[in-house]
């Protein structure tokens, strides 16, 4: 294996997925060296996120900022899966593929003959990763904001006494993406042993519930229904609490044990506070949360953000500045996580955040324009002649990027 081409350099991934969850999995495999073919619907003008644009973006480009969050390193093939001659070409591609990623709504995969039962007969070694809203037996489509509401995340998020809040990223989509990666990696391991492919399904519902973690067990074990607490933690104090410094900046504390709390008090110039009976143990701090937070706010407000953070970090007290997104992306340690364009300007974020001999960052092509690789893929993967592709394009069954739409 050429280590410079990635661990999955021999894998072919066919992506029928759109929006964020499935495409995130596709980009993960692209970052690991796989060839990822993104099949996009000509009738809907491709992945819907191509048109989810900020007011500051170019309205004429097919590559939006949102689309760029999960589509680096892929080849875009734009066509009409409802047309029989096109389906046959895609079936030719799937016969040579290793993984299919899908997020079809209930019944659509079967209607288009792109379901697992159909494709596995063409390719028994195929791994079919399917993201659904509520499971393949439920026709209802899944949307991240709705799942955040239905699984308790929105109820928990927000200030005490305030309204429920949606997370500012599509959290449930991302959780489902991680689950599907894990399932497919397990499937690849199984295939190495048995030679057989399999169907791997992840629902947004189950991915969300599995991630409720301690909030779920707070109810299941202790019988206490979790409530909104802002950024604070139900069983650790001070953990997640935001404080304002003398220069009107913000920092967060994440003190997880009694030793750290005593050190915090020493740094803040009130060592006696760490010895008081009401605050000396985490259990007592949870019981006396309000009184302690009031005292800490006054102490923290005597320092500037930078001077206090420097000492807290030196003394191994968990604390950090509250950053804006630009500030977060500007951190030196973050730079290897960013993807750059041809002018070496950061334009994307890598899906891979682990370090191993097989996770060496590979150069990735920028997110593709709609249909950018239609001709290349149909010729090289499906054996379609240029003249045949031209005929399909004239019938508006495929969309090569160089073809201009007149509608």
Rosetta blueprint (number, residue, H / E / L):
1 X L
2 X L
3 X H
4 X H
5 X H
6 X L
7 X L
8 X L
9 X L
10 X L
11 X L
12 X E
13 X E
14 X E
15 X E
16 X L
17 X L
18 X L
19 X L
20 X L
21 X H
22 X H
23 X H
24 X H
25 X H
26 X H
27 X H
28 X H
29 X H
30 X H
31 X H
32 X L
33 X L
34 X L
35 X E
36 X E
37 X E
38 X E
39 X E
40 X E
41 X E
42 X L
43 X L
44 X L
45 X L
46 X L
47 X L
48 X H
49 X H
50 X H
51 X H
52 X L
53 X L
54 X L
55 X L
56 X L
57 X L
58 X L
59 X L
60 X L
61 X L
62 X L
63 X L
64 X L
65 X L
66 X L
67 X H
68 X H
69 X H
70 X L
71 X L
72 X L
73 X L
74 X E
75 X E
76 X E
77 X E
78 X E
79 X E
80 X L
81 X L
82 X L
83 X L
84 X H
85 X H
86 X H
87 X H
88 X H
89 X H
90 X H
91 X H
92 X H
93 X H
94 X H
95 X H
96 X L
97 X L
98 X L
99 X E
100 X E
101 X E
102 X E
103 X L
104 X L
105 X L
106 X L
107 X L
108 X H
109 X H
110 X H
111 X H
112 X L
113 X L
114 X L
115 X L
116 X H
117 X H
118 X H
119 X H
120 X H
121 X H
122 X H
123 X L
124 X L
125 X L
126 X L
127 X E
128 X E
129 X E
130 X E
131 X E
132 X E
133 X L
134 X L
135 X L
136 X L
137 X L
138 X L
139 X L
140 X L
141 X L
142 X L
143 X L
144 X H
145 X H
146 X H
147 X H
148 X H
149 X H
150 X H
151 X L
152 X L
153 X H
154 X H
155 X H
156 X H
157 X L
158 X L
159 X L
160 X L
161 X L
162 X L
163 X L
164 X L
165 X L
166 X L
167 X L
168 X L
169 X L
170 X L
171 X H
172 X H
173 X H
174 X H
175 X H
176 X H
177 X H
178 X H
179 X H
180 X H
181 X H
182 X H
183 X H
184 X H
185 X H
186 X H
187 X H
188 X H
189 X H
190 X H
191 X H
192 X H
193 X H
194 X H
195 X L
196 X L
197 X L
198 X E
199 X E
200 X E
201 X E
202 X E
203 X E
204 X H
205 X H
206 X H
207 X H
208 X H
209 X H
210 X H
211 X L
212 X L
213 X H
214 X H
215 X H
216 X H
217 X H
218 X H
219 X H
220 X H
221 X L
222 X L
223 X L
224 X L
225 X L
226 X L
227 X L
228 X L
229 X L
230 X L
231 X L
232 X L
233 X L
234 X L
235 X L
236 X L
237 X L
238 X L
239 X E
240 X E
241 X E
242 X E
243 X E
244 X E
245 X L
246 X L
247 X L
248 X L
249 X L
250 X E
251 X E
252 X E
253 X E
254 X E
255 X L
256 X L
257 X L
258 X H
259 X H
260 X H
261 X H
262 X H
263 X H
264 X H
265 X H
266 X H
267 X H
268 X L
269 X L
270 X L
271 X H
272 X H
273 X H
274 X H
275 X H
276 X L
277 X L
278 X L
279 X L
280 X L
281 X L
282 X H
283 X H
284 X H
285 X H
286 X H
287 X H
288 X L
289 X H
290 X H
291 X H
292 X H
293 X H
294 X H
295 X H
296 X H
297 X H
298 X H
299 X H
300 X H
301 X L
302 X L
303 X L
304 X L
305 X H
306 X H
307 X H
308 X H
309 X H
310 X H
311 X H
312 X H
313 X H
314 X H
315 X L
316 X L
317 X L
318 X L
319 X E
320 X E
321 X E
322 X L
323 X L
324 X L
325 X H
326 X H
327 X H
328 X H
329 X H
330 X L
331 X L
332 X H
333 X H
334 X H
335 X H
336 X H
337 X H
338 X E
339 X E
340 X E
341 X L
342 X L
343 X L
344 X L
345 X L
346 X E
347 X E
348 X E
349 X E
350 X L
351 X L
352 X L
353 X L
354 X L
355 X L
356 X L
357 X L
358 X L
359 X L
360 X L
361 X L
362 X L
363 X L
364 X L
365 X L
366 X L
367 X L
368 X L
369 X L
370 X L
371 X L
372 X L
373 X L
374 X H
375 X H
376 X H
377 X H
378 X H
379 X H
380 X H
381 X H
382 X H
383 X L
384 X L
385 X L
386 X H
387 X H
388 X H
389 X H
390 X H
391 X H
392 X H
393 X H
394 X H
395 X L
396 X L
397 X L
398 X E
399 X L
400 X L
401 X L
402 X L
403 X L
404 X L
405 X L
406 X L
407 X L
